[in-house]
Each structure stands twice: as structure tokens, then as C-alpha cells.
Amino acid sequence: MRTTLTLEPDVAEKLKREADLHQKSFKETVNTALKRGLGITPPKRKKPFRVKPRAMGLVAGVDALHLNRLADDLEVEAWKDKQPR
């Protein structure tokens, strides 16, 4: 169906950026946005974010818990030094 639609400038700009980003036509981008807004098509599922474990490179025998406590103590001392006396 062919129709005329008056868009607010900010909406038109957002649609143009989406069309360019996904390399789709403006018409297709408008239709997709309307369908999503009306609940006609479900949004695409994004790949779940996963944190990849990394080795910390600590020397054997170093307790990471004590390092965290040391960092906390240093942070508190720095905060105290900044406070007016």
C-alpha cells in the first residue's frame, strides 16, 4: 500500500541512520520499525554477553583476597587525605 507519511525530523534522521547502518532501504527500515512498534514481529534476539575468563598472571602463593584488601585500604587512606581536617 502506498501512502504519504510526515515524520518528525529527529525520527527521520534516526531511520536514515538505521537504514545506512544495516544497509537496507529507507522503506524497509520504516516497515521494520513500525512492525516492531506494533508488536507484529518479535525483535531479533541478540547473542548473550559472555565474560571470557583470563589468567590473572599472579605469582604462586599470592592471595588475591589480600590484594583486594590492600587496594581497599589504600583507597580509604587516599580518601582520608583529601578530607578537610
N, CA, C and O atoms as a MOPAC input file, in Angstrom:
PM7 MOZYME 1SCF
protein

 N      0.84200 1    -1.17000 1     0.00000 1
 C      0.00000 1     0.00000 1     0.00000 1
 C      0.89200 1     1.23900 1     0.00000 1
 O      1.83900 1     1.32800 1     0.78100 1
 N      0.59600 1     2.16000 1    -0.84600 1
 C      1.37500 1     3.39200 1    -0.95100 1
 C      0.66800 1     4.48000 1    -0.15300 1
 O     -0.54600 1     4.65000 1    -0.26500 1
 N      1.43100 1     5.21700 1     0.65500 1
 C      0.84800 1     6.29800 1     1.45700 1
 C      1.89100 1     7.38500 1     1.67800 1
 O      3.08300 1     7.16900 1     1.46200 1
 N      1.43400 1     8.54900 1     2.10800 1
 C      2.33000 1     9.65100 1     2.44400 1
 C      2.37700 1     9.76300 1     3.95700 1
 O      1.35000 1     9.69900 1     4.63100 1
 N      3.57000 1     9.92900 1     4.47200 1
 C      3.76100 1     9.96300 1     5.91500 1
 C      4.65800 1    11.15000 1     6.25200 1
 O      5.71700 1    11.31500 1     5.64700 1
 N      4.25000 1    11.97000 1     7.20300 1
 C      5.07000 1    13.09800 1     7.64100 1
 C      5.76500 1    12.70100 1     8.94000 1
 O      5.12000 1    12.43100 1     9.95300 1
 N      7.09000 1    12.67000 1     8.88500 1
 C      7.88800 1    12.27400 1    10.04900 1
 C      8.51500 1    13.49800 1    10.69300 1
 O      8.85500 1    14.46700 1    10.01300 1
 N      8.66400 1    13.44700 1    11.99300 1
 C      9.39800 1    14.49900 1    12.68700 1
 C     10.86500 1    14.37500 1    12.28700 1
 O     11.34400 1    13.26700 1    12.04600 1
 N     11.59100 1    15.49900 1    12.21300 1
 C     12.98500 1    15.45900 1    11.74700 1
 C     13.87400 1    14.48100 1    12.50900 1
 O     14.69400 1    13.79400 1    11.89900 1
 N     13.72500 1    14.40800 1    13.83400 1
 C     14.58800 1    13.51100 1    14.60800 1
 C     14.28100 1    12.04700 1    14.30400 1
 O     15.18400 1    11.21200 1    14.28200 1
 N     13.00100 1    11.73900 1    14.07000 1
 C     12.61100 1    10.36500 1    13.73800 1
 C     13.14700 1     9.99600 1    12.35900 1
 O     13.66800 1     8.89900 1    12.16200 1
 N     13.01600 1    10.91800 1    11.40600 1
 C     13.50700 1    10.66200 1    10.05000 1
 C     15.01500 1    10.43300 1    10.05500 1
 O     15.51400 1     9.54000 1     9.37000 1
 N     15.73800 1    11.24300 1    10.83100 1
 C     17.19800 1    11.09800 1    10.90400 1
 C     17.58700 1     9.75500 1    11.50800 1
 O     18.50600 1     9.09600 1    11.02100 1
 N     16.89200 1     9.34900 1    12.56600 1
 C     17.17200 1     8.05000 1    13.20300 1
 C     16.91100 1     6.91400 1    12.21900 1
 O     17.70100 1     5.97400 1    12.13300 1
 N     15.81700 1     6.99400 1    11.48400 1
 C     15.50600 1     5.95400 1    10.49700 1
 C     16.55400 1     5.90700 1     9.38900 1
 O     16.93800 1     4.82600 1     8.94400 1
 N     17.01900 1     7.07600 1     8.94300 1
 C     18.05600 1     7.11800 1     7.90000 1
 C     19.34600 1     6.46900 1     8.39800 1
 O     19.99500 1     5.71200 1     7.67600 1
 N     19.70900 1     6.78400 1     9.65700 1
 C     20.92700 1     6.18400 1    10.21800 1
 C     20.80100 1     4.66800 1    10.33100 1
 O     21.74500 1     3.93800 1    10.02900 1
 N     19.63100 1     4.19600 1    10.76800 1
 C     19.39700 1     2.74900 1    10.87300 1
 C     19.48100 1     2.08800 1     9.49900 1
 O     20.06400 1     1.01300 1     9.35500 1
 N     18.89800 1     2.73400 1     8.49600 1
 C     18.93000 1     2.18400 1     7.13600 1
 C     20.37000 1     2.07500 1     6.64300 1
 O     20.76000 1     1.06000 1     6.06600 1
 N     21.15700 1     3.12800 1     6.87400 1
 C     22.56200 1     3.10400 1     6.45400 1
 C     23.35400 1     2.05200 1     7.22000 1
 O     24.16000 1     1.32300 1     6.64100 1
 N     23.11500 1     1.98100 1     8.52100 1
 C     23.84600 1     1.04300 1     9.37100 1
 C     23.62000 1    -0.40100 1     8.94100 1
 O     24.55900 1    -1.19500 1     8.89100 1
 N     22.37300 1    -0.73400 1     8.63100 1
 C     22.03400 1    -2.11700 1     8.27100 1
 C     22.00000 1    -2.34500 1     6.76200 1
 O     21.62900 1    -3.42300 1     6.29700 1
 N     22.38900 1    -1.32500 1     6.00400 1
 C     22.43700 1    -1.39700 1     4.54200 1
 C     21.10800 1    -1.88400 1     3.96800 1
 O     21.05900 1    -2.80600 1     3.15400 1
 N     20.02300 1    -1.23100 1     4.42300 1
 C     18.68600 1    -1.54900 1     3.93500 1
 C     18.04900 1    -0.27200 1     3.42100 1
 O     18.51400 1     0.82700 1     3.72400 1
 N     16.99200 1    -0.41700 1     2.64800 1
 C     16.30600 1     0.75700 1     2.11900 1
 C     15.55600 1     1.47400 1     3.23800 1
 O     15.24300 1     0.89100 1     4.27600 1
 N     15.27500 1     2.75400 1     2.99700 1
 C     14.52400 1     3.53800 1     3.96900 1
 C     13.14600 1     2.92300 1     4.17000 1
 O     12.66200 1     2.83100 1     5.29800 1
 N     12.51700 1     2.50400 1     3.07900 1
 C     11.18200 1     1.88900 1     3.13700 1
 C     11.19400 1     0.64800 1     4.02500 1
 O     10.32900 1     0.48100 1     4.88400 1
 N     12.17200 1    -0.21100 1     3.81200 1
 C     12.26900 1    -1.44800 1     4.59300 1
 C     12.51300 1    -1.14000 1     6.07600 1
 O     11.96800 1    -1.80700 1     6.95500 1
 N     13.33300 1    -0.13000 1     6.33500 1
 C     13.62700 1     0.25800 1     7.71400 1
 C     12.38200 1     0.80200 1     8.41000 1
 O     12.12800 1     0.47600 1     9.57000 1
 N     11.60200 1     1.63300 1     7.70700 1
 C     10.35900 1     2.16900 1     8.27800 1
 C      9.38700 1     1.03200 1     8.56400 1
 O      8.78400 1     0.99200 1     9.63600 1
 N      9.22800 1     0.10500 1     7.61900 1
 C      8.31400 1    -1.02600 1     7.82200 1
 C      8.73400 1    -1.88000 1     9.01600 1
 O      7.89400 1    -2.28500 1     9.82000 1
 N     10.01700 1    -2.14900 1     9.12900 1
 C     10.52200 1    -2.95500 1    10.24900 1
 C     10.25700 1    -2.25400 1    11.57900 1
 O      9.82800 1    -2.88700 1    12.54400 1
 N     10.51500 1    -0.94400 1    11.62800 1
 C     10.29400 1    -0.18400 1    12.86500 1
 C      8.81400 1    -0.17300 1    13.24100 1
 O      8.47000 1    -0.32400 1    14.41300 1
 N      7.94600 1     0.00300 1    12.25900 1
 C      6.50500 1     0.00000 1    12.53900 1
 C      6.04200 1    -1.37000 1    13.02700 1
 O      5.26200 1    -1.46100 1    13.97500 1
 N      6.51500 1    -2.42700 1    12.39000 1
 C      6.12000 1    -3.78000 1    12.80600 1
 C      6.57500 1    -4.07300 1    14.23200 1
 O      5.82800 1    -4.64900 1    15.02200 1
 N      7.80500 1    -3.67200 1    14.55600 1
 C      8.29900 1    -3.89400 1    15.92300 1
 C      7.47700 1    -3.08600 1    16.92200 1
 O      7.11800 1    -3.58200 1    17.99000 1
 N      7.18500 1    -1.84300 1    16.56800 1
 C      6.41100 1    -0.98700 1    17.45600 1
 C      5.00200 1    -1.49700 1    17.68100 1
 O      4.43700 1    -1.32800 1    18.76100 1
 N      4.43800 1    -2.11800 1    16.66400 1
 C      3.08300 1    -2.65900 1    16.77400 1
 C      3.07100 1    -4.07600 1    17.33100 1
 O      2.00500 1    -4.64100 1    17.57400 1
 N      4.24000 1    -4.64400 1    17.53100 1
 C      4.31700 1    -5.99500 1    18.08400 1
 C      4.00900 1    -7.07700 1    17.07100 1
 O      3.66600 1    -8.19700 1    17.44700 1
 N      4.12700 1    -6.76100 1    15.79000 1
 C      3.81900 1    -7.74100 1    14.74600 1
 C      4.95100 1    -8.75100 1    14.59600 1
 O      4.69700 1    -9.94100 1    14.40700 1
 N      6.17300 1    -8.29800 1    14.67700 1
 C      7.31100 1    -9.21300 1    14.59700 1
 C      8.13900 1    -9.06300 1    15.86900 1
 O      8.37900 1    -7.94400 1    16.32100 1
 N      8.56800 1   -10.15800 1    16.43800 1
 C      9.39400 1   -10.05800 1    17.65100 1
 C     10.76900 1    -9.49000 1    17.30500 1
 O     11.28100 1    -9.73000 1    16.21100 1
 N     11.36900 1    -8.74300 1    18.22700 1
 C     12.71700 1    -8.24000 1    17.97400 1
 C     13.70700 1    -9.39400 1    17.87400 1
 O     13.52600 1   -10.44400 1    18.49200 1
 N     14.74600 1    -9.18100 1    17.09200 1
 C     15.76700 1   -10.22000 1    16.94800 1
 C     16.46900 1   -10.43100 1    18.28300 1
 O     16.76400 1    -9.47800 1    19.00400 1
 N     16.72700 1   -11.68000 1    18.59300 1
 C     17.45200 1   -11.98300 1    19.83000 1
 C     18.92600 1   -11.71500 1    19.62300 1
 O     19.53400 1   -12.15400 1    18.64700 1
 N     19.47500 1   -10.99000 1    20.56100 1
 C     20.90400 1   -10.71700 1    20.49900 1
 C     21.65600 1   -11.86700 1    21.14500 1
 O     21.14000 1   -12.55600 1    22.02500 1
 N     22.86300 1   -12.05400 1    20.69800 1
 C     23.72400 1   -13.07800 1    21.26500 1
 C     24.01200 1   -12.70500 1    22.72300 1
 O     24.38000 1   -11.56300 1    22.99700 1
 N     23.85300 1   -13.64100 1    23.66000 1
 C     24.07900 1   -13.29700 1    25.06400 1
 C     25.52900 1   -12.88300 1    25.31200 1
 O     26.46200 1   -13.44000 1    24.73500 1
 N     25.68800 1   -11.89100 1    26.18500 1
 C     27.01600 1   -11.41900 1    26.54400 1
 C     27.68900 1   -12.44600 1    27.43600 1
 O     27.09600 1   -12.91400 1    28.40900 1
 N     28.89200 1   -12.78900 1    27.11800 1
 C     29.64100 1   -13.76700 1    27.90900 1
 C     30.98800 1   -13.15800 1    28.29700 1
 O     31.64900 1   -12.49800 1    27.49600 1
 N     31.36400 1   -13.39600 1    29.52700 1
 C     32.66500 1   -12.95300 1    30.01100 1
 C     33.62900 1   -14.11400 1    29.85900 1
 O     33.38800 1   -15.21000 1    30.36500 1
 N     34.71600 1   -13.86100 1    29.15900 1
 C     35.71000 1   -14.91100 1    28.96700 1
 C     36.72500 1   -14.85000 1    30.10800 1
 O     37.28000 1   -13.78500 1    30.38300 1
 N     36.97200 1   -15.96800 1    30.76700 1
 C     37.95300 1   -15.95700 1    31.85800 1
 C     39.36400 1   -15.75300 1    31.31600 1
 O     39.71300 1   -16.24700 1    30.24400 1
 N     40.14300 1   -15.03600 1    32.05900 1
 C     41.53100 1   -14.78000 1    31.68100 1
 C     42.42100 1   -15.07400 1    32.88400 1
 O     42.01200 1   -14.88600 1    34.02900 1
 N     43.61500 1   -15.52800 1    32.62000 1
 C     44.58300 1   -15.75700 1    33.69300 1
 C     45.01400 1   -14.40300 1    34.25100 1
 O     45.26600 1   -13.46800 1    33.49100 1
 N     45.09900 1   -14.29600 1    35.58200 1
 C     45.48600 1   -13.02800 1    36.20200 1
 C     46.99800 1   -12.84000 1    36.20900 1
 O     47.48500 1   -11.72900 1    36.42000 1
 N     47.72100 1   -13.88700 1    35.98700 1
 C     49.16800 1   -13.77600 1    35.95700 1
 C     49.78500 1   -13.56300 1    37.33000 1
 O     50.86500 1   -12.98200 1    37.44300 1
 N     49.10600 1   -14.03100 1    38.37600 1
 C     49.64800 1   -13.87900 1    39.72400 1
 C     50.70300 1   -14.94100 1    40.00000 1
 O     50.65600 1   -16.05300 1    39.47300 1
 N     51.63300 1   -14.56800 1    40.82500 1
 C     52.68100 1   -15.49200 1    41.23200 1
 C     52.07900 1   -16.49700 1    42.20800 1
 O     51.22900 1   -16.14300 1    43.02600 1
 N     52.51500 1   -17.73600 1    42.12200 1
 C     52.01100 1   -18.76200 1    43.03600 1
 C     52.25300 1   -18.32700 1    44.47500 1
 O     53.33200 1   -17.84000 1    44.81400 1
 N     51.24500 1   -18.50700 1    45.31400 1
 C     51.36200 1   -18.14100 1    46.71500 1
 C     50.82000 1   -16.75300 1    47.02900 1
 O     50.70800 1   -16.39100 1    48.20100 1
 N     50.48000 1   -15.96400 1    46.00600 1
 C     49.89900 1   -14.63700 1    46.23100 1
 C     48.39400 1   -14.80000 1    46.35500 1
 O     47.73900 1   -15.34000 1    45.46300 1
 N     47.85700 1   -14.32900 1    47.46400 1
 C     46.42600 1   -14.44600 1    47.72100 1
 C     45.72000 1   -13.20200 1    47.17500 1
 O     45.95100 1   -12.09000 1    47.65100 1
 N     44.86900 1   -13.39500 1    46.18600 1
 C     44.17100 1   -12.27300 1    45.55900 1
 C     43.27400 1   -11.54200 1    46.55500 1
 O     43.07900 1   -10.33300 1    46.42900 1
 N     42.73200 1   -12.24400 1    47.53000 1
 C     41.88000 1   -11.61700 1    48.54000 1
 C     42.65700 1   -10.56300 1    49.32300 1
 O     42.14200 1    -9.47900 1    49.60000 1
 N     43.88900 1   -10.88200 1    49.67600 1
 C     44.71200 1    -9.92100 1    50.40700 1
 C     45.05000 1    -8.72000 1    49.52700 1
 O     45.14600 1    -7.59700 1    50.02200 1
 N     45.23000 1    -8.94600 1    48.23500 1
 C     45.49100 1    -7.83100 1    47.32300 1
 C     44.28400 1    -6.89900 1    47.27200 1
 O     44.44700 1    -5.68000 1    47.23100 1
 N     43.08200 1    -7.45700 1    47.27200 1
 C     41.87000 1    -6.63200 1    47.27000 1
 C     41.76000 1    -5.82500 1    48.55500 1
 O     41.38700 1    -4.65300 1    48.52200 1
 N     42.08200 1    -6.44300 1    49.68300 1
 C     42.04000 1    -5.72000 1    50.96100 1
 C     43.06000 1    -4.58400 1    50.96800 1
 O     42.77500 1    -3.48700 1    51.44800 1
 N     44.24100 1    -4.85400 1    50.43600 1
 C     45.27500 1    -3.82700 1    50.36400 1
 C     44.80400 1    -2.66000 1    49.49400 1
 O     44.98700 1    -1.49700 1    49.85300 1
 N     44.20000 1    -2.97800 1    48.35800 1
 C     43.68500 1    -1.92900 1    47.47400 1
 C     42.60900 1    -1.10800 1    48.17900 1
 O     42.57500 1     0.11500 1    48.04300 1
 N     41.73200 1    -1.77100 1    48.92900 1
 C     40.69100 1    -1.06500 1    49.68300 1
 C     41.30600 1    -0.14700 1    50.73600 1
 O     40.88600 1     1.00000 1    50.88500 1
 N     42.29700 1    -0.65000 1    51.46000 1
 C     42.95400 1     0.15100 1    52.49400 1
 C     43.62200 1     1.38600 1    51.89100 1
 O     43.53100 1     2.48000 1    52.44900 1
 N     44.28800 1     1.20800 1    50.75700 1
 C     44.94800 1     2.33800 1    50.10100 1
 C     43.92600 1     3.36700 1    49.62600 1
 O     44.16600 1     4.57200 1    49.70200 1
 N     42.79700 1     2.89000 1    49.14300 1
 C     41.74100 1     3.79100 1    48.68100 1
 C     41.17000 1     4.59900 1    49.84500 1
 O     40.92800 1     5.79800 1    49.70700 1
 N     40.95500 1     3.95400 1    50.98400 1
 C     40.43900 1     4.64800 1    52.17100 1
 C     41.44300 1     5.69300 1    52.64100 1
 O     41.05500 1     6.81200 1    52.97700 1
 N     42.72100 1     5.34700 1    52.67000 1
 C     43.74400 1     6.29900 1    53.09600 1
 C     43.78400 1     7.50700 1    52.16700 1
 O     43.90700 1     8.64100 1    52.63000 1
 N     43.68300 1     7.27500 1    50.87400 1
 C     43.68400 1     8.38300 1    49.91200 1
 C     42.46700 1     9.27400 1    50.12400 1
 O     42.56800 1    10.49600 1    50.01600 1
 N     41.33100 1     8.67900 1    50.42100 1
 C     40.10600 1     9.44800 1    50.66300 1
 C     40.25100 1    10.29600 1    51.92600 1
 O     39.85500 1    11.46200 1    51.95200 1
 N     40.82600 1     9.69300 1    52.97600 1
 C     41.01300 1    10.41800 1    54.23500 1
 C     41.93800 1    11.61900 1    54.03800 1
 O     41.71000 1    12.68300 1    54.61300 1
 N     42.98400 1    11.44500 1    53.22100 1
 C     43.93300 1    12.53400 1    52.97700 1
 C     43.26700 1    13.71600 1    52.28200 1
 O     43.70300 1    14.85400 1    52.45400 1
 N     42.23100 1    13.46900 1    51.51000 1
 C     41.54900 1    14.53700 1    50.77200 1
 C     40.52300 1    15.27700 1    51.62200 1
 O     40.07800 1    16.36200 1    51.24800 1
 N     40.14100 1    14.70200 1    52.76400 1
 C     39.11600 1    15.30500 1    53.61200 1
 C     39.70500 1    16.47500 1    54.39600 1
 O     40.85200 1    16.42100 1    54.84000 1
 N     38.88900 1    17.56300 1    54.56500 1
 C     39.38300 1    18.69900 1    55.37100 1
 C     39.52800 1    18.29400 1    56.83800 1
 O     38.75900 1    17.48100 1    57.35100 1
 N     40.51000 1    18.86600 1    57.48700 1
 C     40.77400 1    18.48900 1    58.88400 1
 C     40.28800 1    19.52400 1    59.83600 1
 O     40.43200 1    19.36400 1    61.04800 1

